């Protein structure tokens, strides 16, 4: 989980921003709504996949280009939280240069009464290690609401993002889904948030880069953003 001080500062900041905007983070319901990585989420007319959930901080992440009017719901229309902050400079068109920086994340403050967990649909926990970086040829998996889990390798590491090949697939609706590495029965570790498909290669923004951008967006010193304590 994101246990670093920077993420605690971030959580307090986005929750305060949500309250200042008159949005209540708690909505009463008869049964708690489950919130987990890999679930389907709706924002205005956008349908995407939730990428990472921190149950303790009640904060979740998806792609920035999935942003909507503020309210975030599950596929049945149940409110799960509100959009807090985002970055998105995803280029228009079908090509992007390898040296171009891509920022594409959204943070969501979860409603107080949801049942948040960090378990992927396949049953494996998804944990965060913000300093973790991937290398070309490394095995990775991606989960999206349309294609489910698909696995392959890192094709190329670019400027804050990476492309994948050898089996990783994606379709519209998979945006924002988690990209992760696995090691036997151990928990998966998130390494990216799915962004788009450039040419023939699915691509994700680096979780390491997203973690840095979060620190910048909340004004937390860089020294606070190391691996979780």
C-alpha positions as CSV (number, residue, x, y, z in Angstrom):
1,X,0.0,0.0,0.0
2,X,1.0,3.6,-0.4
3,X,2.1,4.1,3.2
4,X,4.6,6.9,2.6
5,X,4.1,10.3,4.2
6,X,3.7,11.9,0.8
7,X,0.6,9.8,0.1
8,X,-0.8,10.6,3.5
9,X,-0.4,14.3,2.7
10,X,-2.0,13.7,-0.7
11,X,-5.0,11.9,0.8
12,X,-5.6,14.7,3.3
13,X,-5.2,17.3,0.5
14,X,-7.7,15.7,-1.9
15,X,-10.2,15.0,0.8
16,X,-10.1,18.6,1.9
17,X,-10.5,19.7,-1.7
18,X,-13.5,17.5,-2.0
19,X,-15.2,18.8,1.1
20,X,-14.4,22.4,0.1
21,X,-16.2,21.8,-3.2
22,X,-19.3,20.7,-1.3
23,X,-19.0,17.0,-2.1
24,X,-19.6,14.6,0.7
25,X,-17.2,11.6,0.8
26,X,-19.9,9.5,2.6
27,X,-23.2,8.5,1.1
28,X,-25.4,6.2,3.1
29,X,-26.4,2.9,1.5
30,X,-28.1,-0.3,2.7
31,X,-25.1,-2.5,1.8
32,X,-21.5,-1.4,1.4
33,X,-20.4,-1.1,-2.3
34,X,-17.2,-3.0,-3.0
35,X,-14.4,-1.1,-4.6
36,X,-11.3,-2.9,-5.9
37,X,-8.6,-2.7,-8.6
38,X,-9.8,-3.9,-12.0
39,X,-13.5,-3.0,-11.4
40,X,-15.7,-1.1,-13.9
41,X,-16.2,2.6,-13.2
42,X,-18.3,5.3,-14.8
43,X,-17.7,9.1,-14.9
44,X,-20.2,11.1,-17.0
45,X,-20.0,9.4,-20.3
46,X,-16.7,7.7,-19.6
47,X,-16.4,4.0,-18.9
48,X,-13.0,2.8,-17.6
49,X,-11.2,0.4,-15.3
50,X,-10.0,1.2,-11.7
51,X,-6.3,0.8,-11.4
52,X,-5.2,0.9,-7.8
53,X,-7.0,1.1,-4.5
54,X,-5.6,2.0,-1.1
55,X,-8.2,0.7,1.4
56,X,-6.6,2.5,4.4
57,X,-6.4,5.9,2.8
58,X,-9.7,5.5,0.9
59,X,-8.0,6.8,-2.3
60,X,-8.1,5.1,-5.7
61,X,-6.5,5.8,-9.0
62,X,-7.4,5.4,-12.7
63,X,-6.3,7.1,-16.0
64,X,-6.6,10.9,-16.2
65,X,-8.4,10.8,-19.5
66,X,-11.2,8.8,-17.8
67,X,-12.2,11.9,-15.8
68,X,-15.8,13.2,-15.9
69,X,-18.0,15.6,-14.0
70,X,-16.7,14.6,-10.6
71,X,-18.9,11.8,-9.3
72,X,-17.5,8.2,-9.9
73,X,-19.9,5.3,-9.8
74,X,-19.7,1.5,-10.3
75,X,-21.4,-0.2,-13.3
76,X,-24.7,-0.2,-11.4
77,X,-24.7,3.5,-10.8
78,X,-23.7,3.3,-7.1
79,X,-21.6,6.2,-6.0
80,X,-18.1,5.1,-5.0
81,X,-16.3,8.5,-4.7
82,X,-15.4,11.8,-6.3
83,X,-12.7,12.9,-8.7
84,X,-10.1,14.9,-6.8
85,X,-7.1,15.7,-9.0
86,X,-5.8,14.6,-12.4
87,X,-3.2,15.0,-15.1
88,X,-3.8,14.2,-18.7
89,X,-1.7,15.3,-21.7
90,X,-2.5,12.1,-23.8
91,X,-1.8,13.1,-27.4
92,X,-4.5,13.1,-30.0
93,X,-4.0,10.8,-33.0
94,X,-2.4,7.4,-33.4
95,X,1.3,8.1,-33.0
96,X,3.5,9.4,-30.2
97,X,7.3,9.9,-30.1
98,X,9.2,7.8,-27.6
99,X,10.8,10.8,-26.0
100,X,7.4,12.5,-25.4
101,X,6.3,12.7,-21.8
102,X,2.8,11.3,-21.1
103,X,0.9,12.2,-17.9
104,X,-2.3,10.4,-17.4
105,X,-3.6,9.8,-13.9
106,X,-6.7,10.6,-11.8
107,X,-7.1,10.3,-8.0
108,X,-10.5,9.5,-6.5
109,X,-11.5,10.1,-2.9
110,X,-13.6,7.1,-2.0
111,X,-16.9,7.4,-0.2
112,X,-16.6,6.6,3.5
113,X,-19.1,3.8,3.4
114,X,-17.7,1.8,0.5
115,X,-16.0,-1.5,1.1
116,X,-12.5,-0.9,-0.3
117,X,-10.0,-3.6,-0.9
118,X,-6.8,-4.1,-2.9
119,X,-7.8,-7.5,-4.4
120,X,-7.7,-8.0,-8.1
121,X,-10.6,-9.9,-9.7
122,X,-8.5,-13.1,-9.9
123,X,-8.0,-13.0,-6.2
124,X,-4.4,-11.7,-5.9
125,X,-3.7,-8.7,-3.8
126,X,-2.3,-5.6,-5.6
127,X,0.4,-3.7,-3.7
128,X,2.3,-0.5,-4.3
129,X,6.0,0.1,-4.3
130,X,6.4,3.6,-5.8
131,X,10.1,3.3,-6.5
132,X,9.7,0.1,-8.6
133,X,10.6,0.4,-12.3
134,X,10.3,-2.0,-15.2
135,X,12.9,-3.0,-17.7
136,X,12.5,-4.1,-21.4
137,X,11.8,-7.8,-21.6
138,X,10.3,-7.9,-18.1
139,X,7.1,-10.0,-17.7
140,X,4.0,-7.9,-16.9
141,X,0.2,-8.3,-16.8
142,X,-2.7,-6.0,-17.4
143,X,-6.3,-6.1,-16.2
144,X,-9.1,-4.4,-18.1
145,X,-12.9,-4.7,-17.8
146,X,-13.2,-5.7,-21.5
147,X,-10.2,-8.0,-22.1
148,X,-9.7,-9.3,-18.5
149,X,-6.2,-10.3,-17.6
150,X,-3.6,-10.5,-20.3
151,X,0.2,-11.0,-19.8
152,X,3.3,-10.3,-21.9
153,X,6.5,-8.4,-21.7
154,X,7.7,-4.8,-21.6
155,X,8.5,-3.8,-25.1
156,X,10.2,-0.4,-24.5
157,X,10.6,2.0,-21.6
158,X,10.0,5.6,-22.6
159,X,9.7,9.0,-20.9
160,X,7.5,8.2,-17.9
161,X,5.6,5.5,-19.8
162,X,6.2,2.1,-21.4
163,X,4.9,-0.1,-24.1
164,X,4.0,-3.8,-23.9
165,X,4.0,-6.8,-26.4
166,X,4.0,-10.6,-26.5
167,X,0.4,-11.1,-25.3
168,X,-0.8,-7.9,-23.6
169,X,-4.1,-6.8,-25.2
170,X,-6.6,-4.0,-24.6
171,X,-9.8,-2.5,-25.9
172,X,-11.8,0.7,-25.2
173,X,-12.9,0.5,-21.5
174,X,-9.7,-1.0,-20.3
175,X,-8.2,2.5,-19.8
176,X,-7.0,3.1,-16.3
177,X,-6.6,-0.6,-15.5
178,X,-3.6,-1.8,-13.5
179,X,-0.4,-3.1,-15.0
180,X,1.6,-5.2,-12.6
181,X,4.3,-7.7,-12.0
182,X,3.9,-11.0,-10.2
183,X,6.2,-13.4,-8.4
184,X,4.7,-16.8,-7.8
185,X,2.0,-16.7,-5.1
186,X,3.2,-13.4,-3.7
187,X,1.0,-10.2,-4.1
188,X,1.2,-8.4,-7.4
189,X,2.9,-5.1,-7.5
190,X,1.6,-2.2,-9.6
191,X,4.0,-0.8,-12.1
192,X,1.7,1.2,-14.4
193,X,-1.8,2.6,-15.2
194,X,-3.0,1.6,-18.7
195,X,-3.1,4.6,-21.1
196,X,-3.7,3.7,-24.7
197,X,-2.5,1.7,-27.7
198,X,0.2,3.4,-29.8
199,X,0.6,1.7,-33.1
200,X,0.6,-2.0,-32.3
201,X,1.7,-1.6,-28.7
202,X,-0.4,-1.2,-25.6
203,X,1.0,1.4,-23.3
204,X,0.9,2.4,-19.7
205,X,2.1,5.4,-17.7
206,X,4.7,4.4,-15.1
207,X,3.4,4.1,-11.5
208,X,6.8,5.4,-10.5
209,X,6.2,8.6,-12.5
210,X,2.6,8.9,-11.2
211,X,3.9,8.7,-7.7
212,X,6.3,11.6,-8.4
213,X,3.5,13.6,-10.0
214,X,1.3,13.1,-7.0
215,X,4.1,14.5,-4.8
216,X,4.4,17.5,-7.1
217,X,0.6,18.1,-7.2
218,X,0.3,18.2,-3.4
219,X,3.5,20.1,-2.8
220,X,5.2,17.3,-0.9
221,X,9.1,17.3,-0.9
222,X,10.6,14.7,-3.2
223,X,12.5,13.2,-0.2
224,X,9.1,12.0,1.2
225,X,8.3,9.8,-1.8
226,X,10.5,6.7,-1.4
227,X,9.3,3.1,-1.2
228,X,6.6,2.4,1.5
229,X,7.8,2.3,5.0
